Amino acid sequence: MRFIHFVLIVLLLSSCAQTNFEKFEASYKNEPLDAVPDYAQLKFWAAHPDKKDPSDSIPADIKFEYNPNQVVDVFFVYPTSYLDPKMPTGWSASLNDIKTNIYTDYSSILYQASVFNEIGRIYAPRYRQAHILSYSPSNAEDTVKALAAFELAYQDVKKSFDYYMTHYNNGRPIIIASHSQGSSHAIRLLKEYFDNKPLEKKLVAAYVVGMALDPAIYTSLQACETPNATGCICAWRTFLEGYEPPFVQKEKFKSIVTNPITWDKNKASINRFSNDGTILYDFNKIKTHVVGAINHDGVLWTKKPRFLGNFLFNSKNYHIADYNFYYMSIRRNVSERVYTFMGNGKNITN
C-alpha cells in the first residue's frame, strides 16, 4: 500500500505523468550501458556539462540565458527512480534499464538538478540505485539484500565522485546536492570527503534534501543558519502542517531542518505569499504562492498546497515535491551562497 501511495504522488507532482517513454526510447537504445559504470564515458552521466541533458533546461517563465561556463560545480545525486514493483533486476537497478533512465532524466534531473544551472556546472552520475522497496523490506533476508543494494549504490556514487575529482574538478568550488536515496549517499559522501578534511574549504554548501540528517555524525560540518552562510548543510523534509509520520516519531535525534524560503534559523515560519516560485506539472510554468514553510522538530511543515486541482491531493507527505515547492527560492539561494563564497576571497579556479 505504501508503494502504491508513493507512485500516486509521483504521478501527480512530477513529470512522470507527462513523460512519453516511447518518444525518448530510441535515443537511449543508441547508447547501451554496461553492467558496471565507466565514468570516463558520458553515457554514464545523467547530467554532465559536456552533453545536452535535461539539467540544462530552464522554465520558460525564467528570463535567463544558460551559460555552460559556470564558476562552481554541482555534484547531484538523484533520488530513487527504480520503481517497478516486479523488481526485474532484483534489488539493484540495471544501468541498461531504459525506462528507469528516462524517468530519472525527465523527473529528478529536469525538475530538481536544473535548479542549480544558473551558477553551476552539473554532474549527476548514473548509479545502480536500490529499489524503492529497499526502504521497507518485509523480512530479515530481504533486509540483507536491501542493505547490500544501498551499499552497491553508494560505491557507484563514490566511484563517480572520485572520477569527477580527478578529471573534472580542477580546484573549483563544489555544491553537493541530492534528494531522497541520493541524500542517503550524499550524507556519507560529505562525511568521507569533506567533514574536517581539506576539501571542506571548497564546499560552497550542501543541499541534502528529503532524508533525516543527524548533525552529530559530522565533526566540523554544520547546518546553514543564514541565507548566505557557506561550507554548511541545508536539509528539509516536507509534510502537511500538524503531521508527524511514525518513522519521524521513532527517530533518536532531531534532524537538520532548513527553511527553504527564509533560509534563516531565526525565521522559522513564513506563509505561502513569500514563496514566489513553485513548479508542479508543467516545468515551464512557475506557480506563485503555493506553499509556505514552517520548521518543526526536525521536519518542514506547510499548509495544504494551493494550486488548481489540489482537491485531488490528499497526501500528508510531500516528499516528492521537496524541490518543486521551493524551486525559485532554492535557485536564488544557490546564487547568494556562491556570491558570498566568492566575495569572501575563496579560491575560484575557472
N, C-alpha and C positions, 0 to 999 in steps of 0.2 A: 504493500500500500504506500509506503514512504517513497518507493521508487516511482510509482505512477504519479504521485503528487508532485514529485520533483520535475518529472517530464512535462507535466501540465504547466508548471511555472515557466519552464524553459520555452515552451511553445508560445506562451503569452508575451513574455518580455524580451526575448532575444530574437535574433534574425532567423532562427530555425524555421519558423512558420512561413517565412518568405523565401527560404533557400531552395532553389530548384537544382537538385543534385545532378540531374542529367545535363544541365547547362554547363557544368564545370567538369564533368567526369572525364571527358576526352582529354583535356589538357593534363589532368592528373595521371592518366594512364600513360602519357608520354614520358613521365618521369618516375618510373618504378623505383621503389626504395628497397634497399637491402634489409635483412633482418636486424643487423646491428648498425646503428647510426655512424656515419663517417662525416664529421662536421667540417671537413675540408670541402665538401660538396654542398652547393647552395640548396639543393633539393632537400637537405636535412634541416633546413631552417624554415619555419613557418613565416618568419619575418626576418628580413636582412636588408641592409642599405644597398647592397649590390643587385637587388632584384625588385621588381614591382610586385607588391603584395598588398593585401587589404589594410595593413597598418599604415600605409601611405595615404589612406582616404581621409577626406575632410568633409564634415557635413556641409551641405550647400548653404546653410544659414550662416556659416562662419566665413567672413571675408578675410581669407588668409591664403597666401601662396606658399606651398610646401617648398622648403629649402633642404635638399639632401645633405648639405654640408653643415651639420649642426655642431654645437660646441660641446655637447655631452653625449654619452652613450646610455641607452636604456636596455637593460637585460631583463626581459619579460618572460615569466614562466606562466603559461596558460593553465586554466582550470580543467577539470575532467570533461572530456567530450566523448569518451568511450562509454556509451550508454545502453547499447544493445542488450536487453535482458537475457538473450540466449548466450551471451559471452562467447562469441565464435572463436576467439583466440585465447580463451582462458581468462585468467585474472589480469593479464597484461595486454595492452593494445598492441596490435601489429602495426609497424610503420607503413605496411602495404595496405592498410585498411583505408581505402579511398573515401568512403563515406565519413569516417571519423575525421580524416584530414580536412575534408571540405567543411564539415561542421566546425572544426577548430578555427579554420581561417575566416569563415564568414559569420562566426559568432564572436568568440573572445578576441581574436586578432583584430577584427573590424571594430567591434563595439567597445573594447577595453584598451588594447595596445595602442590604438590610434590616438588616444587621449594625450599621449606623450610626444606626438610627432612635430609639434610646433618648435620644440627646442632640443629634441634628442634623436639620435640615430637608433633605430630599434632593432634589437637582436632577440629573436624568440626561437629557441631550438625545438625541433620535434623530439619527443621522447616517448619511451614505452610506458605510458601512463597506466596507473592502476584503474581497474574498472570501478564504476560508481558503487557497486555493491561491496567493494573492499571496505567501505566505511561502516558496513553493518553485516559482518559475517555471522552466519547462523550457528556455527559450532566451532569446536577447537581446531579441527582440521582445516576448515575454511579460514580461520583466523591466521594460521601459519601461512597459508597461501597468500592471503591478503597482505600480510606484513612483508612477505617476500616480493610481492608486486610493487609495494611502495618503495622498497629498497632498490629494486631494479630501476624504477623511475628516477629516483634520486641520483643513482650512479650515472645515468644518462645526462641528467641536468648538470651534474658536476663535471663530467667529461666535456660537455659543450662549453661550460664556463672556462675550463682550463684552455680549451682551444681558442675561445674568444680572447682571453687574456694574452695568450702567446702570439696570436696572429692579427688581432684587430684593435686592441685597446690603445696601444702606443702611449700610455700615460694619461689618457683622457679621463675626466671625471665620470663617475658612474651613478646611475639611478638603478636600484633593484626594484622591480615591480612584479606583482603577481596577484592571483586570485585563487581561492579555494584550494584544490590539490596543489596547484602551483605555489601557494603560500606555505603549505606544509614543507615543500622543498626549499623555498626561499628562506624560511626560518633557519634551516640547517646551513644553507649556503652562507648566510650572514654570520653565523656562529663560526664556521670553519675558515672563512676567508677574510672577514672584516673585524670581528669583535676583538678589540685590543691587539690588532695586528696592523702592520704598516699600511695596508690597503684601505683601512678605515679613513685615512686622510683624503682619499679620493672619492669617498661616498658623499654625494650631494644629499641624498635622502633615500629611504626605502618606503615603498607603498605596498605593505604586506596585508592584503585585504581578504576578508571572508573566512578567516580562521582565528581561533583563540591564540593569543600570543602572550606567554608568561614573561614579563620583563626580567624575572630573576634568572633566566637562562643566560643572560648576557652580563659580561663583566664591565664593559665600557659603553656599549651602545645603549641609548635611552630613547624614550618616547619623545617625539617632537612636541614642544609645548607652545610654540608661537608659529604664525604663518610663514615666517622666513628663516626659521631655525634650519641648520644643515647638519649633516652627519648623524641623523637621527631617524627614527622609525615612525611612520604613520600606519595605523591599523584600525579597522572597524568591521562590525558585523551588523547588518540592518534588520530590524524587526518592527512589527507594529507596536505602537506605544502601549505599554501595560503587559506585553507578552514576554515571558522569560522561559525559553524552551527547557525541557527537562535536562538536556545534556549540558546546558549552561549552569543550571542549578547544581549539578554534580561536580562542576569544576572546582579544584582545590586552590585556585588562585584567581585574582582579578585581572582579566586580560587588558592589555593596552587598548584604549579606545580613543580615537581622534575624531573630533567633529569635522566632517568634510565640507562644511560651509564656513565656519568661523576659523578653524584651524588653531584655536586658542583654548588652552586648558581652563582659562578663567572665563570663557564664554561658552558654557557647555550646552546651552539651549538656544535655538533660533527657529523662527517659523518659516514656512514654505515661501513666503514672499521675498525672502532674502536669497532664495535659490533661483537663479535665472538661467539654468541650463541643464535640462534632462533630455536624454534620448530614450525613446520607447521603441515602437515597432519600426518606425521609419528613421533610418540612420541619418538621412538628410534634413530632418526636421527637429529643431531644438524647441522643446516644450518648456515653458516657464512656470514657476510657482507650483511644481508638482508635489514636492515633499520638503519637509523641514528636517531638523536633526537635533536629537536630544541625547547627550551622553548619560548612560545609566548603568552603573555597576558592571563595567566591562563589556557592554553592548551599546549599540546605537539604536535609538527608538525614533520613529516618526509616526505622525498620524496617518490615517489611510491616504494613499496617494490620490491626487486629484487629476484625473485625465478622462477623456471620452471613453466610455466603456468600462470604467473602473468598478461598476456594479458586478462584473463578472470575476473580479479579482478579489477573492476572499481569503487568500493566504495571510498568515501572520508572520511568515518567514520570507523576507525579501532578499535572501542571499543572492539570487541570480542577478539582481539589479544593483548590487553594491557599487558598481562603477556607473551604470546607466543613470541612476538617480542623480548623481553629482558630477556628471561629465564635464560641464563647463567650469565648475568650481575646481575640480582636480586639474584641469588643463591650465587654468590661470595660476593655481598654486605652484605647480611644477615650475613655471616660468619664474615666479617670485623667488623660489628657493635657489634656482640656478643663478639668477642675477645677484642674489646675496652671496652665493658661493664665489662668484667671480669678483664681486666687489670687495670681498674680504681678502683678496690678494692670493687666493689659492692658485695653484699652478694649473693653467689651462693649456693643454697641448692640442693644437688643431691638426 
